[in-house]
Amino acid sequence: MNKVLNGKELAEYIKQRQSKDVRSLVQSKNTRPKLAILQLKDDPTINIYVNLKKRYGAEIGIDVDIYRIEQKDVRDKIKVLNSDDKVHGIIVQLPIVDESETDEIINLVSPSKDVDALAKSTNFDPATPTAIMWLLAGYNVDLRDKKILLVGKGKLVGAPLFRMLSSSGLDVKVADKSTEDLKKECLESDIIVTATGKPGLINSAMISPNTVIVDAGVASEKGGTVGDLAEDIYERQNLILTPKKGGVGPLTVCALFENVLKAVRMSI
């Protein structure tokens, strides 16, 4: 039977600790943490993620304000939120309508409030790579002397995770659209982290026995969200992998709110 990397289980422990941290900040520092989310695009998948953050914040006692605004107004709004001492974290929810402006807009967020860690001079670690590291550590997956493959090198997961792993001196490679033989790269790897948003990209024939697989890919399909792994992978009995639901996602939300708490502590 496959060993499952259950992020939901780990997230519950982190959530309880964060809830205590929030109560402590309110009682001892008279400070209620606040996160502002700027949503520029109306999209079902984006709505799911924004509502998830709102709900998580409510559960641990952090206020989450959502601003659904036009892209032309976002620069002025960021300026206002940057200078508001009661707002500790600011997120520009991606993707935005005109993606050519993404870098410019996210770099307007103050480094001390950039809890998504997307700006060039941010004070934080990005949430999804942090979540992946927590997940592997939580299940005692040893990364030393292992061949690690990152499939996809996007700015939210692949690129920052590569920096994290390689700076620790680990053996890590990246596969992307230009990789000629993805199957070969996968078969030679001990640990695979995939985050391309291409459903079914990686199938069972590409995976060696006892491989650790973390699926951080997200795509919309038939009204739901799916990852990068094909169905036949879940039928295998000799792998260590994230479940279809409740793998990296729950921990990503935890890691994001960990950054909000860090922002509060830095501000007081």
KEKE-3310 file (N, C-alpha, C; in steps of 0.2 Angstrom, whole numbers, plus 5000, padded with zeros to 4 digits):
npx = (5004:5002:5012:5005:5007:5000:4995:4984:4982:4994:4992:4982:4988:4997:4988:4981:4992:4994:4982:4983:4994:4989:4979:4987:4994:4984:4980:4992:4998:4988:4985:4977:4979:4979:4975:4975:4967:4969:4959:4959:4953:4938:4936:4932:4941:4950:4941:4939:4951:4953:4942:4945:4956:4950:4941:4950:4958:4947:4945:4957:4957:4962:4959:4953:4952:4944:4947:4939:4943:4946:4959:4965:4964:4972:4985:4984:4976:4985:4995:4988:4985:4998:5002:4994:4994:4986:4985:4993:4998:4998:4991:4991:4981:4984:4981:4981:4971:4977:4991:5004:5007:5010:5022:5026:5015:5015:5027:5025:5020:5024:5039:5039:5026:5023:5017:5015:5027:5032:5037:5053:5061:5057:5052:5050:5048:5041:5025:5020:5032:5037:5027:5029:5041:5039:5030:5037:5047:5039:5035:5046:5055:5070:5081:5094:5108:5099:5091:5083:5070:5062:5048:5043:5046:5040:5036:5030:5031:5041:5053:5057:5057:5068:5078:5078:5081:5093:5102:5104:5113:5108:5105:5098:5087:5079:5065:5057:5047:5056:5063:5069:5067:5056:5051:5063:5070:5062:5061:5074:5074:5073:5065:5051:5044:5031:5024:5015:5003:4997:4986:4987:5000:5011:5013:5010:5020:5031:5037:5048:5049:5046:5048:5046:5033:5027:5013:5010:5003:4990:4975:4960:4947:4932:4924:4931:4946:4962:4977:4994:4997:4993:4979:4982:4994:4989:4985:4996:5006:5018:5023:5027:5017:5008:4990:4975:4968:4971:4985:4998:4991:4983:4993:5000:4991:4992:5006:5006:4998:5007:5017:5010:5008:5022:5024:5017:5023:5035:5031:5029)
npy = (4994:5011:5024:5038:5056:5066:5081:5088:5082:5086:5100:5103:5102:5113:5124:5124:5129:5141:5148:5149:5158:5169:5173:5176:5187:5196:5197:5201:5210:5218:5218:5214:5203:5207:5203:5208:5205:5207:5205:5204:5198:5189:5173:5155:5146:5155:5161:5151:5149:5162:5162:5151:5156:5166:5159:5151:5161:5167:5156:5155:5167:5178:5193:5194:5204:5206:5213:5216:5222:5234:5232:5243:5251:5246:5250:5262:5257:5248:5257:5264:5253:5249:5259:5258:5255:5245:5235:5220:5211:5209:5203:5201:5193:5180:5173:5189:5200:5207:5200:5204:5215:5209:5208:5221:5226:5217:5220:5233:5231:5233:5227:5222:5218:5209:5195:5184:5183:5187:5198:5206:5211:5204:5201:5188:5169:5160:5153:5140:5132:5132:5125:5113:5109:5108:5097:5086:5086:5083:5070:5064:5063:5060:5070:5071:5065:5061:5060:5073:5079:5093:5097:5108:5126:5137:5154:5153:5141:5131:5138:5146:5135:5128:5136:5136:5122:5120:5129:5122:5113:5102:5088:5093:5094:5103:5101:5106:5114:5113:5101:5086:5072:5068:5057:5049:5057:5057:5043:5041:5048:5050:5058:5067:5083:5090:5104:5110:5112:5104:5093:5075:5074:5067:5050:5032:5024:5032:5032:5026:5012:5015:5029:5046:5056:5073:5081:5097:5103:5113:5113:5117:5107:5099:5107:5105:5104:5098:5089:5086:5073:5057:5046:5033:5032:5032:5019:5012:5002:5005:5017:5033:5046:5062:5064:5064:5075:5087:5087:5096:5108:5112:5114:5125:5135:5137:5140:5153:5160:5159:5168:5180:5181:5182:5194:5203:5202:5207:5220:5226)
npz = (5000:4996:5004:5012:5010:5020:5020:5026:5039:5046:5045:5054:5066:5065:5063:5076:5084:5078:5080:5094:5094:5088:5098:5108:5103:5102:5116:5123:5116:5111:5098:5083:5070:5052:5036:5019:5004:4987:4973:4956:4946:4941:4943:4944:4950:4956:4965:4974:4980:4987:4995:5003:5010:5017:5025:5033:5039:5048:5056:5064:5069:5062:5054:5037:5024:5009:4993:4979:4964:4950:4938:4935:4946:4956:4959:4967:4977:4983:4988:4998:5007:5010:5018:5029:5046:5052:5044:5040:5031:5013:4999:4981:4972:4961:4945:4937:4927:4916:4912:4909:4917:4929:4937:4939:4947:4958:4964:4970:4982:4999:5005:5018:5020:5011:5010:5002:4996:4984:4978:4973:4983:4995:5012:5016:5015:5001:5001:4996:4992:5005:5012:5005:5010:5023:5023:5018:5028:5039:5037:5038:5027:5020:5012:5009:4999:4989:4973:4967:4958:4951:4943:4932:4933:4938:4945:4957:4963:4958:4954:4967:4975:4970:4973:4987:4989:4982:4989:5000:4997:4991:4979:4966:4951:4938:4927:4913:4900:4890:4892:4885:4887:4898:4904:4906:4915:4926:4930:4934:4946:4964:4972:4967:4963:4957:4948:4937:4933:4923:4919:4922:4917:4922:4922:4928:4921:4921:4933:4945:4957:4975:4974:4980:4978:4976:4973:4967:4958:4950:4942:4933:4930:4924:4933:4945:4954:4949:4950:4944:4942:4934:4934:4935:4943:4956:4958:4960:4972:4978:4981:4988:4992:4989:4993:4982:4986:4999:5001:4998:4998:5010:5019:5012:5014:5028:5028:5022:5031:5042:5038:5039:5052:5056:5050:5058:5070:5066:5065:5077)
capx = (5000:5006:5012:5002:5009:4994:4996:4978:4984:4999:4990:4978:4993:5000:4982:4980:4997:4993:4977:4986:4998:4984:4976:4993:4995:4978:4979:4998:5000:4982:4985:4973:4982:4975:4977:4971:4968:4967:4957:4957:4950:4933:4937:4930:4947:4953:4936:4939:4957:4952:4937:4948:4960:4945:4939:4956:4959:4942:4946:4962:4957:4965:4954:4955:4948:4945:4945:4938:4944:4948:4966:4968:4964:4976:4991:4982:4974:4991:4998:4984:4986:5005:5003:4989:4997:4982:4986:5000:4999:4995:4991:4988:4979:4986:4983:4977:4968:4983:4997:5010:5008:5011:5029:5026:5010:5017:5033:5023:5018:5029:5042:5037:5019:5022:5017:5015:5034:5033:5041:5060:5065:5052:5055:5047:5048:5035:5021:5020:5038:5038:5023:5032:5047:5035:5027:5043:5050:5034:5035:5053:5058:5077:5083:5101:5110:5094:5090:5077:5068:5057:5044:5040:5050:5036:5038:5026:5033:5047:5059:5059:5059:5074:5083:5078:5084:5100:5106:5105:5118:5105:5105:5091:5087:5073:5063:5052:5045:5062:5066:5068:5065:5054:5051:5069:5072:5057:5063:5080:5074:5071:5060:5049:5040:5028:5019:5015:4996:4995:4983:4989:5007:5015:5009:5014:5026:5037:5039:5051:5046:5048:5049:5042:5030:5023:5010:5008:5000:4983:4971:4953:4944:4926:4921:4935:4953:4966:4984:4998:4997:4988:4975:4986:4999:4986:4984:5002:5006:5025:5026:5026:5014:5002:4984:4972:4966:4974:4992:5001:4986:4981:4999:5001:4987:4996:5012:5004:4997:5013:5020:5006:5010:5029:5024:5014:5029:5040:5029:5027)
capy = (5000:5018:5029:5045:5062:5069:5088:5090:5080:5091:5107:5104:5104:5120:5128:5125:5133:5148:5150:5151:5164:5175:5175:5179:5194:5200:5198:5204:5216:5222:5218:5209:5202:5208:5202:5211:5201:5211:5201:5208:5194:5185:5166:5151:5143:5160:5162:5145:5150:5168:5160:5147:5160:5170:5155:5149:5167:5167:5150:5156:5174:5184:5197:5194:5209:5205:5219:5214:5229:5234:5232:5250:5255:5242:5253:5267:5253:5245:5263:5265:5247:5249:5264:5257:5251:5240:5229:5217:5207:5211:5198:5202:5186:5179:5177:5195:5201:5208:5197:5208:5219:5206:5209:5228:5227:5214:5224:5239:5229:5234:5220:5220:5216:5204:5188:5179:5182:5187:5204:5205:5212:5202:5198:5181:5164:5159:5148:5133:5129:5131:5120:5106:5107:5105:5091:5081:5085:5080:5063:5061:5061:5062:5073:5070:5059:5059:5064:5077:5082:5098:5097:5115:5131:5144:5159:5152:5135:5128:5143:5147:5129:5126:5140:5133:5116:5120:5132:5118:5108:5095:5086:5095:5096:5105:5099:5111:5113:5111:5095:5082:5066:5069:5050:5047:5061:5055:5037:5042:5052:5047:5062:5071:5088:5093:5110:5113:5113:5101:5087:5069:5075:5061:5043:5027:5021:5036:5032:5020:5010:5018:5036:5050:5061:5078:5085:5104:5106:5114:5115:5116:5101:5097:5110:5104:5106:5092:5090:5084:5065:5053:5042:5026:5032:5031:5012:5009:5000:5005:5024:5038:5052:5066:5061:5069:5081:5087:5086:5102:5113:5114:5117:5131:5141:5137:5144:5159:5164:5160:5174:5185:5181:5185:5202:5206:5202:5212:5227:5228)
capz = (5000:4996:5010:5010:5013:5022:5023:5030:5046:5048:5045:5060:5072:5064:5064:5083:5086:5075:5084:5101:5093:5087:5104:5112:5100:5104:5123:5126:5112:5109:5090:5079:5063:5047:5029:5013:4997:4981:4968:4950:4941:4943:4940:4949:4954:4961:4970:4979:4985:4991:5000:5008:5014:5021:5030:5037:5044:5053:5061:5068:5072:5058:5049:5030:5020:5001:4989:4972:4961:4943:4938:4934:4952:4961:4962:4972:4983:4987:4991:5004:5011:5012:5024:5034:5051:5054:5039:5041:5025:5007:4993:4975:4970:4954:4940:4936:4920:4911:4916:4907:4923:4936:4940:4941:4952:4965:4967:4973:4989:5004:5007:5025:5020:5005:5013:4997:4995:4976:4976:4972:4989:5000:5019:5018:5011:4998:5005:4993:4993:5012:5013:5003:5014:5030:5022:5018:5035:5044:5036:5039:5020:5020:5006:5008:4995:4985:4967:4967:4952:4951:4936:4932:4936:4939:4950:4963:4966:4955:4955:4973:4979:4968:4977:4994:4990:4980:4994:5006:4995:4989:4972:4963:4944:4935:4921:4910:4893:4885:4894:4880:4889:4905:4907:4909:4921:4932:4932:4938:4952:4970:4974:4962:4965:4951:4949:4931:4931:4917:4922:4919:4914:4924:4923:4931:4918:4922:4940:4948:4964:4981:4973:4984:4974:4979:4967:4969:4952:4951:4936:4933:4926:4925:4938:4951:4953:4948:4950:4938:4942:4931:4939:4936:4949:4963:4959:4962:4979:4980:4981:4994:4988:4991:4990:4977:4990:5006:5001:4999:4998:5017:5022:5009:5018:5034:5027:5021:5038:5046:5035:5041:5059:5056:5048:5064:5075:5064:5065:5084)
cpx = (5004:5006:5009:5005:5003:4995:4990:4980:4989:4997:4986:4983:4995:4994:4981:4985:4996:4988:4979:4990:4994:4981:4981:4994:4990:4978:4986:5000:4994:4982:4982:4976:4977:4978:4973:4973:4965:4965:4955:4954:4944:4934:4935:4935:4950:4948:4937:4945:4956:4947:4940:4952:4956:4943:4944:4957:4954:4943:4952:4962:4960:4960:4957:4950:4949:4942:4945:4938:4946:4956:4969:4968:4968:4982:4989:4980:4980:4995:4995:4985:4993:5006:4998:4992:4993:4982:4993:5002:4995:4996:4988:4987:4980:4982:4978:4975:4973:4989:5004:5012:5010:5017:5028:5021:5013:5023:5031:5021:5024:5032:5040:5030:5018:5022:5016:5022:5035:5037:5049:5063:5060:5056:5053:5049:5042:5031:5021:5026:5039:5033:5026:5037:5044:5033:5032:5046:5045:5033:5042:5056:5065:5079:5090:5103:5104:5094:5084:5076:5062:5054:5041:5044:5046:5038:5035:5029:5040:5053:5061:5061:5066:5080:5084:5083:5092:5105:5107:5110:5115:5106:5099:5092:5080:5071:5057:5050:5050:5065:5064:5065:5062:5053:5057:5071:5068:5060:5069:5080:5071:5065:5058:5044:5037:5023:5019:5007:4993:4992:4985:4996:5011:5011:5014:5020:5032:5040:5042:5048:5050:5050:5044:5040:5026:5020:5007:5005:4993:4980:4964:4951:4937:4923:4925:4942:4957:4973:4988:4999:4992:4985:4979:4991:4996:4985:4990:5002:5013:5028:5024:5023:5009:4996:4981:4970:4969:4981:4995:4997:4985:4987:5001:4997:4990:5002:5011:5003:5002:5017:5016:5008:5017:5029:5021:5020:5034:5038:5028:5034)
cpy = (5006:5021:5035:5050:5066:5076:5090:5088:5085:5098:5108:5105:5111:5125:5129:5130:5140:5151:5153:5158:5170:5177:5178:5186:5199:5202:5202:5210:5221:5223:5213:5209:5203:5207:5205:5207:5206:5206:5205:5204:5189:5178:5161:5148:5149:5161:5157:5147:5156:5166:5156:5151:5164:5166:5153:5155:5167:5162:5151:5163:5179:5187:5196:5199:5207:5211:5217:5221:5228:5234:5239:5254:5251:5246:5258:5263:5250:5251:5264:5259:5247:5254:5263:5252:5245:5234:5227:5213:5209:5206:5201:5195:5185:5173:5184:5196:5202:5206:5200:5213:5216:5208:5217:5229:5223:5217:5231:5237:5230:5227:5218:5217:5211:5197:5183:5178:5182:5193:5202:5206:5210:5200:5191:5176:5162:5153:5141:5130:5127:5125:5113:5104:5105:5098:5085:5080:5082:5073:5060:5059:5064:5064:5072:5064:5057:5063:5067:5080:5087:5098:5104:5120:5138:5148:5157:5146:5133:5132:5144:5141:5126:5130:5138:5127:5116:5124:5128:5112:5102:5094:5087:5097:5099:5103:5104:5109:5110:5105:5089:5075:5066:5062:5048:5050:5059:5048:5036:5045:5048:5051:5067:5076:5091:5098:5113:5115:5110:5094:5080:5069:5069:5055:5038:5024:5026:5036:5026:5018:5014:5026:5040:5055:5066:5082:5091:5107:5107:5116:5114:5111:5099:5100:5109:5106:5099:5094:5087:5077:5062:5048:5035:5026:5030:5023:5008:5007:5001:5012:5027:5044:5056:5063:5066:5075:5081:5085:5092:5108:5116:5117:5124:5137:5142:5142:5151:5163:5164:5166:5180:5186:5184:5192:5206:5207:5207:5219:5230:5228)
cpz = (5000:5003:5008:5014:5014:5025:5027:5038:5049:5049:5051:5066:5071:5065:5072:5086:5084:5079:5091:5100:5092:5094:5109:5110:5102:5112:5126:5122:5109:5101:5087:5072:5058:5040:5024:5007:4992:4975:4962:4945:4944:4940:4946:4953:4959:4966:4976:4983:4989:4996:5006:5013:5019:5027:5035:5042:5049:5058:5066:5071:5069:5054:5042:5027:5012:4997:4981:4968:4954:4943:4938:4941:4958:4963:4967:4978:4987:4991:4998:5009:5014:5018:5029:5040:5053:5049:5039:5035:5019:5002:4987:4972:4963:4952:4940:4929:4915:4914:4914:4913:4929:4940:4943:4947:4959:4968:4970:4980:4993:5005:5014:5026:5014:5007:5008:4994:4987:4974:4976:4979:4995:5007:5021:5013:5008:5001:5002:4994:5001:5014:5011:5007:5021:5029:5022:5025:5040:5043:5036:5032:5020:5013:5004:5004:4990:4978:4967:4961:4953:4944:4936:4936:4937:4945:4957:4967:4964:4956:4962:4977:4976:4972:4984:4994:4988:4985:5000:5003:4992:4981:4969:4956:4943:4928:4919:4903:4888:4886:4888:4882:4897:4908:4910:4915:4927:4934:4936:4944:4958:4973:4969:4965:4959:4952:4942:4929:4925:4919:4918:4916:4916:4926:4926:4928:4919:4929:4942:4955:4969:4980:4978:4979:4977:4973:4970:4963:4953:4944:4937:4928:4928:4932:4945:4949:4953:4948:4943:4937:4938:4936:4940:4942:4955:4964:4961:4970:4982:4980:4988:4991:4991:4989:4985:4980:4996:5006:5003:5000:5005:5020:5019:5012:5024:5034:5026:5027:5043:5044:5038:5049:5060:5054:5054:5069:5073:5065:5072:5088)
residu = (MET:ASN:LYS:VAL:LEU:ASN:GLY:LYS:GLU:LEU:ALA:GLU:TYR:ILE:LYS:GLN:ARG:GLN:SER:LYS:ASP:VAL:ARG:SER:LEU:VAL:GLN:SER:LYS:ASN:THR:ARG:PRO:LYS:LEU:ALA:ILE:LEU:GLN:LEU:LYS:ASP:ASP:PRO:THR:ILE:ASN:ILE:TYR:VAL:ASN:LEU:LYS:LYS:ARG:TYR:GLY:ALA:GLU:ILE:GLY:ILE:ASP:VAL:ASP:ILE:TYR:ARG:ILE:GLU:GLN:LYS:ASP:VAL:ARG:ASP:LYS:ILE:LYS:VAL:LEU:ASN:SER:ASP:ASP:LYS:VAL:HIS:GLY:ILE:ILE:VAL:GLN:LEU:PRO:ILE:VAL:ASP:GLU:SER:GLU:THR:ASP:GLU:ILE:ILE:ASN:LEU:VAL:SER:PRO:SER:LYS:ASP:VAL:ASP:ALA:LEU:ALA:LYS:SER:THR:ASN:PHE:ASP:PRO:ALA:THR:PRO:THR:ALA:ILE:MET:TRP:LEU:LEU:ALA:GLY:TYR:ASN:VAL:ASP:LEU:ARG:ASP:LYS:LYS:ILE:LEU:LEU:VAL:GLY:LYS:GLY:LYS:LEU:VAL:GLY:ALA:PRO:LEU:PHE:ARG:MET:LEU:SER:SER:SER:GLY:LEU:ASP:VAL:LYS:VAL:ALA:ASP:LYS:SER:THR:GLU:ASP:LEU:LYS:LYS:GLU:CYS:LEU:GLU:SER:ASP:ILE:ILE:VAL:THR:ALA:THR:GLY:LYS:PRO:GLY:LEU:ILE:ASN:SER:ALA:MET:ILE:SER:PRO:ASN:THR:VAL:ILE:VAL:ASP:ALA:GLY:VAL:ALA:SER:GLU:LYS:GLY:GLY:THR:VAL:GLY:ASP:LEU:ALA:GLU:ASP:ILE:TYR:GLU:ARG:GLN:ASN:LEU:ILE:LEU:THR:PRO:LYS:LYS:GLY:GLY:VAL:GLY:PRO:LEU:THR:VAL:CYS:ALA:LEU:PHE:GLU:ASN:VAL:LEU:LYS:ALA:VAL:ARG:MET:SER:ILE)
# end
